[in-house]
Amino acid sequence: MAERAAIVTGASSGIGLAIARMLAEEGYGVTMAARRPEKLQAAVDELAAEGYHVLGVPAALSEESEIQKVVAAHRERYTRLDVLVNNAGVGIGAPVGDIQTRHLDMQLNVNLRSIVLFYRECLSMLQEAGAEHSNALVVNTSSISGKRAEAWLSVYSATKHGVVGWTEAMNKELGARGIKSTALCPAFVDTPMTDFAKGQVKAEDMIRPQDIAEAVRYLLRTSPACVVPEMMFVRPSDAP
């Protein structure tokens, strides 16, 4: 049994898979959650074949009961939680006059509501880890759109701004309990989610998922005295 454990959502590919792999390399037992069972199983099998301790839990994270299922499966397998990575997300663009209610609700539920529910459901385990080593960590994937609002991606931008605000609130609320929170705010990352933009930005010019994973590895190594509220990742052409 691993001495420390983590949950990663949206873990079947892209940023989530890169972070799950990094955590496994660091010796964590990792529960990997994602919506598509076949894709998730392939990712789990890949890491398990390399000798890592991983558990796959397919789940539609827009549903409260599915979030509870992920946390219960993790608790049963690992009994503890030191790192929570709220990475699952969905982006659906539309001009404001064409926004469909079901797409609005999907983005609110997955991008923001699920994060709130994961904190609530994981709080007891995170508090136990915080009491043990004062360095429990929650990583919330926001976006550069959570810092600079985007037309057409207005709902997505609003949810990602919400992630940044929620992360700030959690540091104020939970920091004294040894639980630190960081919002990740990347520009285009070379993942399936950014395929829509690859006609304008070449994949090789995008940020790598491994870049984000290495940033999380850094967060694991910071002392309890150091809180990093947010991290921005931009391409050279986007740098302020």
Steps between C-alpha positions, in 0.01 A plus 500: 500500500632843404590729790316791336209514261336730246185541293528641147190580294502529124784249522455301179709733282672836473579697814324256731690197375831686515433600861386149593820356355713753687327424830548127442868562429517682835367191676136599543215257465277669244128478438435605142150619410361587158176483306580247226559149644696357206733796472555507876571127514765536230672773703479296821637191327788704359610620844433168672718322243784725612457383858309797640220478758194634319124455520258601225148619581284599202269783600289780353610781727199715423313269740535526879454125549781428254737728690409321822567169323853611407580613854355184656702275266816696578440482875440126484818440299745743661335618829669842473525802270800732481447657157177580316524613137176645365590494133184387318357770278296572192490800269218572255519824306205704377401864460274609783184497291559136404591353842310176560383441855628142508847620395487776761407251772763249390781754528379634834460150639828349383731801512387656827231309691696174496797672662286627785353154553841329490628732773197423712517125451880482548524745790535246781786316326672825405473623857656177628790544258533866595511408868766236428745698286351850452540468124179362348460641151204570273572599141217652297539529124375840391617659174655815362132573427459512876727806500412658164138458395435380147214583266320193359645300792309719742345224712828308511682820601245567773541152647877526492491841671285325759769235549758770576265668748408172665868409538572832669209445739617149588849621588343747742265239642720190513857629510519488879409129482805414290308490170644709215322577171643607165318604182678410176435751221649375173465639150469251213632158602552226242206277597186374323309791657697749291461319168255771393783757508768303323416661168618831648766378746724206415507220756878533529454865598267411787587438863564132577292305754830402661573869564189515719586172672848627585347811656289276723813301590650829618194563717553162668845613605409833655508528878185539710597867536467560123164540328480558124146630439518484121737428214471643148643322196529695174678460170785742422279694259239545776735608778410836656 
